[in-house]
Amino acid sequence: MAHGNYEGKGLTDPAVRALFDSKAMMKSDWYRARLDSKVKVDLALWKRHIAYLKEFLAKPNYQSELVRLKIGERLETAKSRLDHLATSVYRENLVGTIGADPELV
């Protein structure tokens, strides 16, 4: 569209306008790829959170602080969140969002 047309069609052409219809975009392969990427990015993030919390639990210098900081509860919450991210419900709830760039995965 740099020159005002795409394949001989202008901005007002129904075929070009259809490319920007939200329902059509949400059915496109590139949009599904963005949602799949978002799931992968989120799963990786929560796996890192869990690994860090487990690592923190093992540190001998902080044993007296574990209860006050609720590290065990945070770890269970993170595991629960990770389980939820792996469900189809989470993936379905992403429809309508921008997702994530597939290049991030």
C-alpha positions in Angstrom: 0.0 0.0 0.0 3.0 2.3 -0.1 1.8 3.5 -3.5 -1.9 3.7 -2.6 -2.8 0.2 -4.0 -2.2 -3.4 -3.4 -2.4 -5.7 -6.5 -4.3 -3.0 -8.2 -6.8 -2.5 -5.4 -7.2 0.7 -3.4 -8.1 1.2 0.2 -11.9 1.2 -0.5 -11.8 -2.1 -2.4 -13.9 -4.7 -0.4 -11.1 -7.3 -0.8 -8.6 -5.0 0.9 -11.1 -3.8 3.5 -11.8 -7.5 4.4 -8.2 -8.0 5.3 -8.8 -5.7 8.3 -12.1 -7.2 9.5 -11.6 -8.4 13.1 -13.4 -11.8 12.5 -11.3 -12.5 9.4 -8.1 -11.6 11.3 -8.9 -13.9 14.2 -9.4 -16.8 11.8 -6.1 -16.2 10.0 -3.0 -18.4 10.3 -0.8 -15.5 11.4 -3.2 -14.6 14.2 -3.4 -18.2 15.5 0.4 -18.2 15.4 0.5 -15.1 17.6 -1.8 -16.7 20.1 0.2 -19.9 20.2 3.3 -17.9 20.7 1.7 -16.0 23.6 1.0 -19.4 25.3 4.6 -20.5 24.8 6.0 -17.2 26.1 3.8 -17.3 29.2 4.6 -21.0 29.9 8.3 -20.2 29.7 7.9 -17.2 32.0 6.1 -19.2 34.7 8.6 -22.0 34.4 11.3 -19.5 35.2 9.3 -18.2 38.1 8.9 -21.7 39.5 12.6 -22.5 39.0 13.6 -19.3 40.8 11.2 -20.0 43.8 12.6 -23.5 44.1 16.1 -22.1 44.0 15.2 -19.6 46.7 13.7 -22.3 48.9 17.0 -24.1 48.8 19.1 -21.1 50.0 20.2 -21.7 53.5 20.6 -18.0 54.4 16.9 -17.4 53.9 15.3 -20.3 55.8 14.0 -18.1 58.6 12.3 -15.8 56.0 10.5 -18.4 54.0 7.4 -18.3 56.1 7.2 -14.6 56.3 7.8 -14.2 52.5 5.2 -17.0 51.9 7.6 -18.6 49.4 5.9 -22.0 49.6 2.5 -20.4 48.9 4.0 -18.4 46.0 5.5 -21.6 44.6 2.1 -23.4 44.7 0.4 -20.4 43.1 3.0 -20.4 40.3 2.5 -24.1 39.7 -1.2 -23.7 39.6 -0.8 -20.8 37.2 1.5 -22.9 35.0 -1.1 -25.7 34.9 -3.8 -23.2 33.8 -1.6 -21.8 31.1 -1.3 -25.3 29.6 -5.1 -25.6 29.2 -7.2 -24.9 26.1 -9.3 -22.6 28.3 -6.3 -20.2 28.6 -5.6 -20.4 24.9 -9.3 -19.6 24.1 -9.3 -16.7 26.5 -6.5 -15.1 24.4 -8.8 -14.7 21.4 -9.2 -11.0 20.9 -5.8 -10.1 22.3 -2.7 -9.2 20.3 -0.9 -12.4 21.3 2.9 -12.4 21.0 5.3 -12.1 18.1 6.2 -15.6 16.9 9.8 -14.4 16.7 9.9 -14.3 20.5 9.6 -18.1 20.7 
